[in-house]
Amino acid sequence: MSTYAATRIEHQARSLFRGGRGYLSAATAGLPTRETTEAMRSHIDEWERGAIDPARISTQFEQCRTHFATLAHVSEEQVAIGSQVSQLVSLVAASLPPGADVLCASGDFASLVHPFVQRDDVTVRTVPVDDLAESVRDDTALVVFSLVQSATGQVADHLPIVDAARTHGARTLVDLTQSLGWYHVGADPFDYTVTHSYKWLCSPRGMAFLTVGGSVDELRATAAGWYSADDVWASCYADNMQLAAGAGRYDLSPVWPSVAGTEAALGMFATLDQSAVERHAVSLANEARSLLDLPPGNSAIVAWADPDGHDLASLQRSGIAAAGRAGNARISFHLWNT
């Protein structure tokens, strides 16, 4: 990264965030920007005064869809909005035919895998993420993995996996929760993606996103409600229910306290040079790897073996916000880190 680019992104970050010193845990939860904080406080103030405007919140909800589509490199019609990754994954799991073969990455995040495990009429196989491409079979219906692994920060080599899935007629479902916001790959290479926005996209918890690359008719709208309709305000009651033409048919009704903050956060990220964000975050991560005697990498997440939690405890005593995952100590770098 050039000195100019590094200086520019760091200057932007200093103006966007109030805090962040010693906070190396974006992989756990992102920090709110000043604008996000103000938007959420404004919502609470309106709520307290009895001045909430549901129509305006619906407009902000649609702006979230627009911003996310920009970040994920897909159209707005391909984006559905829910509240949790597991809820959105369950839509895909419920739509698989009996007897389907589902290939997952071993050690992946529970919310991505467990909805399939709960189906007693499908087969769930797990292999290391590096072995996914060679493990796809002719009877495989779906290949499931996180683009960036939560516990290790490993970035999946996604192109061979996608090619293998297409060769064998399988779909891909990819979790972008630990990548979108710092990594350049969006949702467009995959059949389905799920993303919670409270980590690298710095939103409040409560809004998650599904993208559908093919026909929306392949999934069943198992959580259909009034917000799944083509005209939500004309569909509040059961006598009138025409599903939305696009992926909006999978929407849940908005989590009001999260909408304003998420719209502000995603709107900010949609204006950033994502390649510059990636270079900034990975450069800092590699400086940390050098100090830890680890080889350089391509991830904003740095993890190393810490089975007894000694290193994590040392970091926390030093005022560093870090995490422990699956026997590893984990730190991660984002916009507010310099």
C-alpha positions in Angstrom: 0.0 0.0 0.0 1.3 3.4 -0.9 2.1 5.9 1.9 -0.6 8.2 0.5 -3.2 5.5 0.5 -2.3 4.4 4.0 -2.4 8.0 5.3 -5.7 8.7 3.6 -7.6 5.6 5.0 -6.1 6.2 8.5 -7.2 9.9 8.3 -10.7 8.8 7.3 -10.8 6.3 10.2 -9.8 8.9 12.8 -12.6 11.1 11.7 -15.2 8.2 11.7 -14.6 6.6 15.0 -14.5 8.0 18.5 -12.5 5.2 20.1 -10.7 2.1 19.1 -7.3 2.3 20.8 -6.3 -1.2 21.9 -9.4 -2.7 20.3 -8.2 -5.6 18.2 -11.4 -7.5 18.1 -13.4 -6.6 14.9 -13.9 -10.3 14.4 -15.9 -10.3 17.6 -17.8 -7.1 17.1 -17.2 -3.9 15.1 -17.2 -0.5 16.7 -19.8 2.1 15.7 -18.9 5.1 13.8 -19.9 8.5 15.1 -22.8 8.6 12.6 -24.0 5.2 13.6 -24.0 6.2 17.3 -25.9 9.4 16.6 -28.5 7.5 14.4 -29.2 5.0 17.2 -29.4 7.7 19.8 -31.8 9.6 17.6 -34.0 6.5 17.3 -34.1 6.0 21.1 -35.0 9.7 21.5 -37.8 9.4 19.0 -39.1 6.2 20.7 -39.0 7.9 24.1 -41.0 10.8 22.8 -43.5 8.6 21.0 -42.4 10.0 17.7 -41.3 6.8 15.8 -42.1 6.9 12.1 -42.5 3.3 10.8 -42.7 4.5 7.2 -39.3 6.3 7.5 -37.8 3.2 9.1 -39.0 1.2 6.2 -37.2 3.6 3.9 -34.1 3.2 5.9 -34.5 -0.6 5.7 -34.6 -0.4 1.9 -31.5 1.8 2.0 -29.8 -0.9 4.0 -30.6 -3.3 1.1 -29.2 -0.9 -1.4 -26.0 -0.3 0.5 -25.5 -4.0 1.1 -26.1 -4.8 -2.6 -23.4 -2.3 -3.5 -20.9 -3.8 -1.0 -21.7 -7.4 -2.1 -21.6 -6.7 -5.8 -25.1 -7.9 -6.5 -28.5 -6.3 -7.4 -31.0 -5.2 -4.7 -33.4 -7.8 -6.0 -31.0 -10.5 -4.9 -30.8 -9.3 -1.3 -33.0 -10.5 1.6 -32.8 -9.1 5.1 -33.2 -11.1 8.3 -32.0 -10.9 11.8 -29.5 -13.8 12.3 -27.3 -15.9 10.1 -28.8 -19.2 11.4 -32.3 -18.0 10.5 -31.2 -17.3 6.9 -29.2 -20.5 6.6 -32.3 -22.4 7.7 -34.2 -21.1 4.6 -31.6 -22.9 2.5 -31.6 -26.0 4.7 -35.4 -26.3 4.7 -35.4 -26.1 0.9 -33.1 -29.1 0.3 -34.6 -32.3 -1.0 -34.5 -35.4 1.2 -31.3 -37.4 0.7 -29.3 -34.4 -0.3 -25.5 -34.5 0.3 -24.3 -31.3 2.1 -20.5 -30.7 2.2 -19.3 -28.4 4.9 -15.9 -27.1 6.1 -14.9 -28.8 9.4 -14.6 -26.4 12.4 -16.8 -23.8 10.7 -19.1 -21.5 12.7 -22.0 -23.3 14.2 -24.7 -21.1 12.8 -23.7 -22.0 9.3 -23.7 -25.8 9.8 -26.2 -26.6 12.5 -29.4 -25.9 10.5 -28.3 -28.8 8.1 -27.4 -31.1 11.0 -30.9 -30.8 12.3 -32.3 -32.3 9.1 -32.3 -36.1 9.7 -33.0 -36.8 6.1 -29.9 -35.2 4.5 -26.2 -36.3 4.8 -23.8 -33.7 6.2 -20.1 -34.3 5.5 -17.3 -32.2 6.9 -13.8 -31.9 5.5 -11.0 -29.3 6.0 -11.7 -26.1 4.0 -8.6 -26.9 1.9 -10.1 -30.2 0.8 -13.6 -28.9 -0.2 -13.0 -28.7 -3.9 -11.7 -32.3 -4.2 -14.5 -33.6 -2.0 -17.4 -32.5 -4.1 -19.3 -35.4 -5.6 -21.9 -35.9 -8.3 -24.6 -36.4 -5.6 -23.5 -33.2 -3.7 -26.3 -30.7 -3.5 -24.7 -27.9 -1.6 -21.1 -26.8 -0.5 -21.1 -24.7 2.6 -18.2 -22.7 4.0 -17.1 -19.4 5.4 -15.0 -17.3 3.1 -12.9 -16.4 6.1 -12.8 -18.8 9.1 -13.8 -17.3 12.4 -11.5 -19.4 14.6 -8.3 -19.1 12.5 -8.8 -16.2 10.0 -8.0 -18.5 7.1 -9.1 -17.2 3.8 -10.6 -19.9 1.6 -9.4 -20.4 -1.9 -12.9 -20.0 -3.2 -12.4 -20.3 -7.0 -11.5 -24.0 -7.1 -14.4 -24.7 -4.8 -16.9 -22.8 -6.9 -15.6 -24.5 -10.1 -15.9 -28.0 -8.5 -19.4 -27.3 -7.3 -20.5 -26.1 -10.8 -18.8 -29.1 -12.4 -20.8 -31.5 -10.2 -24.1 -29.5 -10.3 -23.9 -28.4 -6.7 -24.8 -25.0 -5.2 -22.6 -23.0 -2.9 -23.6 -21.3 0.3 -20.9 -19.0 1.7 -20.8 -17.0 5.0 -19.3 -13.6 4.4 -19.6 -12.4 8.1 -15.9 -12.5 8.7 -14.9 -11.0 5.3 -17.3 -8.4 3.9 -16.1 -5.0 5.1 -12.4 -5.7 4.7 -12.0 -8.3 2.0 -12.5 -7.6 -1.7 -14.6 -10.7 -2.6 -18.3 -10.1 -2.6 -21.4 -12.3 -3.0 -21.4 -12.5 -6.8 -19.3 -15.7 -7.2 -21.7 -17.8 -5.1 -25.2 -19.1 -5.3 -26.1 -18.1 -1.8 -24.4 -16.0 0.8 -25.2 -15.0 4.4 -23.7 -12.1 6.3 -24.3 -10.6 9.7 -23.3 -7.0 9.7 -22.3 -6.4 13.3 -18.7 -7.4 12.9 -16.6 -6.0 10.0 -19.5 -3.8 8.8 -19.7 -2.1 12.2 -23.5 -2.3 12.5 -25.6 -2.9 15.7 -26.6 -6.5 16.1 -30.0 -7.5 14.6 -29.6 -7.3 10.8 -28.3 -10.1 8.6 -28.4 -10.5 4.9 -29.0 -13.3 2.4 -28.1 -13.1 -1.3 -29.7 -15.4 -3.9 -27.7 -15.7 -7.1 -30.2 -17.8 -9.0 -34.0 -18.2 -9.1 -35.8 -17.2 -5.9 -38.2 -20.1 -6.4 -35.5 -22.5 -5.4 -36.0 -21.5 -1.7 -39.1 -21.8 0.3 -40.2 -18.7 2.2 -40.6 -20.6 5.5 -40.7 -17.5 7.6 -43.0 -15.5 5.3 -44.8 -12.6 7.0 -46.2 -9.3 6.1 -42.7 -8.0 5.2 -42.3 -10.8 2.7 -44.9 -9.2 0.4 -44.6 -7.2 -2.7 -46.5 -4.4 -1.0 -45.7 -4.7 2.7 -48.1 -2.0 4.0 -51.0 -3.5 2.0 -50.2 -7.0 3.4 -50.4 -6.7 7.1 -53.3 -9.1 7.3 -53.8 -12.6 6.1 -56.3 -11.9 3.3 -53.7 -10.3 1.0 -50.3 -11.9 0.5 -48.5 -11.8 -2.8 -44.8 -12.6 -2.2 -42.2 -10.1 -3.4 -40.8 -10.9 -6.8 -37.2 -10.9 -5.6 -35.3 -12.1 -2.6 -37.3 -9.6 -0.5 -39.8 -12.5 -0.1 -37.5 -13.9 2.5 -37.4 -10.6 4.5 -38.2 -10.5 8.2 -39.9 -7.3 9.5 -37.3 -4.7 10.5 -35.7 -4.8 13.9 -36.4 -1.1 14.5 -33.6 -0.2 16.9 -31.0 -1.7 14.5 -32.2 -0.2 11.3 -31.0 3.4 11.6 -27.6 2.4 12.9 -27.1 -0.2 10.2 -28.1 2.2 7.4 -25.5 4.7 8.6 -22.8 2.0 8.9 -23.5 0.3 5.5 -23.8 3.7 3.8 -20.4 4.6 5.1 -18.8 1.4 4.0 -20.4 1.7 0.6 -18.4 4.9 0.0 -15.0 3.4 1.0 -12.3 2.1 -1.3 -12.6 -1.6 -0.2 -9.2 -2.4 -1.7 -7.6 0.3 0.5 -9.4 -1.0 3.6 -8.1 -4.5 2.8 -4.5 -3.3 2.3 -4.7 -1.3 5.5 -6.1 -4.2 7.7 -3.8 -6.9 6.3 -0.7 -4.7 6.5 -1.4 -4.1 10.3 -2.1 -7.9 10.7 1.2 -8.7 9.1 3.0 -6.3 11.4 1.5 -8.2 14.3 2.5 -11.6 12.7 6.1 -10.4 12.4 6.1 -9.5 16.1 4.6 -12.9 16.9 7.1 -14.8 14.7 4.3 -15.9 12.5 4.6 -16.0 8.7 2.9 -13.3 6.7 -0.6 -13.9 5.6 -3.5 -12.5 3.6 -6.1 -12.1 6.4 -7.0 -9.2 8.7 -7.5 -11.9 11.4 -4.4 -13.2 13.3 -4.7 -16.4 15.3 -2.2 -18.6 17.0 -2.3 -21.6 19.3 -3.1 -20.7 22.9 -4.6 -23.8 24.4 -4.3 -22.6 28.0 -5.4 -19.0 27.3 -2.1 -17.6 28.7 -1.5 -15.3 25.7 -5.1 -14.0 25.7 -4.9 -13.2 29.4 -1.7 -11.3 28.9 -3.2 -9.3 26.1 -6.2 -8.5 28.2 -4.1 -7.5 31.2 -2.3 -5.0 28.8 -5.5 -3.4 27.9 -5.9 -5.1 24.5 -9.3 -6.3 23.5 -8.7 -9.8 21.9 -10.6 -13.1 21.8 -10.0 -16.8 22.3 -11.5 -19.2 19.8 -11.2 -23.0 19.5 -7.9 -23.1 21.4 -6.4 -20.0 19.6 -5.8 -16.5 20.7 -7.2 -14.1 18.1 -6.7 -10.5 17.2 -8.1 -8.6 14.2 -7.5 -5.3 12.6 -9.8 -2.8 11.0 -10.3 0.9 10.1 -9.8 2.3 13.6 -6.5 0.6 14.1 -3.4 2.5 13.1 
